[in-house]
Amino acid sequence: MKARYRYRIYPTNGQQLALAKLFGCVRVVWNDALSFCTQQYLSGEKKPKNGELQKQFITQSKKTPKREWLAEVSSIPLQQSLNDLEQAYQNFFKSCKGHRFGKPVRPPRFKKRRAKQSARFRQGGFKVGQTSVKLAKIGQIKLVWSRPLPDVPSSVTIIKDAAGRYFASFVVEIEPRS
């Protein structure tokens, strides 16, 4: 069973700037891919596969003068953003077909700059230390441990809430309670 452990982090001013750039890049990649998928749907074509979206909106976009700044951040959160978009579409389609329980799931929406912002790193993009977490292309960020992690995390989501606070949310595999 997977569980989330959330801790407060305290990035320096330079790291806050790097995180803001990262959040912006994640948002742009998500919105560009969502816009493209919507246009494909309106023209009567099928939604492109995740690999095609990653190639078009990450790999090829970095080579254009309009989006060359995407190369300044780690590619891991950009890929995770498109993976999340793929999951959102799968949940929506399953809900439409009746294969999903609960309230109907709405189609994915465009991300906005104002509210909560987040970027997810999978293994290889972060390293947990005694008093910090090291993120790819950002560096060591001070972390306050309120409780120990029960196991090695599989991913970490860096979150900035509307109040301007930063958090690290780790996904850890735990044993289910009987």
C-alpha positions, 0 to 999 in steps of 0.5 A, a space after each residue: 500500500 502506498 502512503 504520502 508523507 508531507 514535510 515542510 521545506 525551506 528553499 533559499 531565494 535562489 531555489 525559490 526562483 528555480 522552483 518558480 521556473 520549474 512550476 512554470 515549465 511544468 504548467 506550460 508543458 501540461 497546457 500545450 499538450 492539453 490544448 493539442 489534445 483538445 484540438 485533435 478531439 475537435 478535428 475528429 482525430 484520436 488522442 495521441 499517445 503519451 510517447 508522442 506528446 513527450 517527443 513533441 512537447 518536451 524534446 522538440 520544444 526544447 529545440 525551438 527558440 520559442 521554448 528553449 528555456 524548457 532545457 533550463 529545468 530537469 526533464 523528469 518533472 516535465 515527463 511526469 506532467 505529461 504522465 499525469 495528463 495521460 492518467 487524467 484522460 484515462 480516468 475521464 474516459 473510464 468514467 464516461 464508459 461507466 468503468 469507474 465508481 463514484 462521481 463522474 470525472 471531468 475532463 482535464 483542465 488547464 493549469 493556472 498560475 495563481 493557485 497551488 503549484 506542484 512538480 513531481 520528481 521520480 527516482 533519479 531526480 531526487 535524493 533524501 538526506 539527513 536535513 535536506 532533499 536534493 532535487 535535480 537542477 535545483 540543489 539541496 533544499 532544507 527539510 524539517 522532519 516531523 517524523 521519519 520516513 518508514 522506507 525509501 520514497 519512490 517519488 517526491 512532489 514539491 508543492 507551493 501553496 497559495 500562501 507561499 509555503 513550500 512542502 515536499 510530499 514523499 510517496 512510500 510503500 508501507 505494509 497495510 494494517 490488519 
